[in-house]
Amino acid sequence: MESIRDRVKGIMAEVLKVSVDVLQDDVAIGDIPEWDSLHHIQLISAIEKAFDFRFTPDVMMDLEDVDDIVNAVELRVNQ
């Protein structure tokens, strides 16, 4: 079974059109050219759709790198 981390990274790779290998846990918005503010919004939207939930605005403000996003999804899914 695919882990949440692998699933989130797969979604991110698809939206950003990069290899999953590029998406190390500390890679943040702006670290790679493909991850700009527009793609960040598309990324959050795709994750919310895939996992069938919405992030609160407070949580969205804290989503700055791959690890932040994975951890937020894991917290939400495991509630």
C-alpha positions in Angstrom: 0.0 0.0 0.0 1.3 3.5 -0.9 2.2 5.7 2.1 0.7 9.1 2.5 4.2 10.6 2.0 4.6 8.7 -1.3 1.1 9.7 -2.5 1.6 13.4 -1.6 5.0 13.5 -3.3 3.4 11.8 -6.4 0.7 14.5 -6.6 3.3 17.2 -6.1 5.5 15.7 -8.9 2.5 15.5 -11.2 1.4 19.1 -10.6 4.9 20.5 -10.7 5.9 18.3 -13.7 9.1 17.2 -11.9 10.6 13.8 -10.9 9.6 12.6 -7.4 13.3 12.4 -6.7 13.6 16.2 -6.8 11.1 16.5 -4.0 13.3 15.9 -0.9 11.6 16.8 2.4 13.4 20.2 2.7 12.6 21.4 -0.8 10.4 24.5 -0.4 8.4 26.8 -2.6 10.8 28.8 -4.8 13.6 26.2 -4.4 12.8 24.8 -7.9 11.6 27.0 -10.8 8.5 24.9 -11.2 7.3 25.6 -7.7 6.1 29.2 -7.9 3.1 30.8 -6.2 0.6 29.8 -8.9 1.8 26.2 -8.8 1.6 26.2 -5.0 -2.1 27.0 -5.2 -2.6 24.3 -7.8 -0.7 21.9 -5.6 -2.7 22.5 -2.5 -5.9 22.2 -4.5 -4.8 18.9 -6.0 -3.9 17.5 -2.6 -7.2 18.6 -1.1 -9.1 17.0 -4.0 -7.1 13.7 -3.8 -7.6 13.4 0.0 -11.1 14.8 0.0 -10.7 17.5 2.6 -9.9 21.3 2.8 -7.0 22.8 4.7 -7.9 25.7 7.0 -6.4 29.0 6.1 -4.1 28.9 9.2 -2.7 25.5 8.1 -2.2 26.7 4.5 -0.1 29.6 5.6 2.4 27.2 7.2 2.8 24.9 4.1 6.2 26.0 2.9 8.1 22.8 2.1 7.5 19.2 1.2 7.7 18.0 4.8 5.2 20.6 6.0 2.7 19.5 3.3 3.2 15.8 4.0 2.9 16.3 7.8 -0.3 18.4 7.4 -1.9 15.8 5.2 -0.9 13.0 7.7 -2.4 14.9 10.6 -5.6 15.6 8.7 -6.0 12.0 7.5 -5.2 10.5 10.9 -7.8 12.6 12.8 
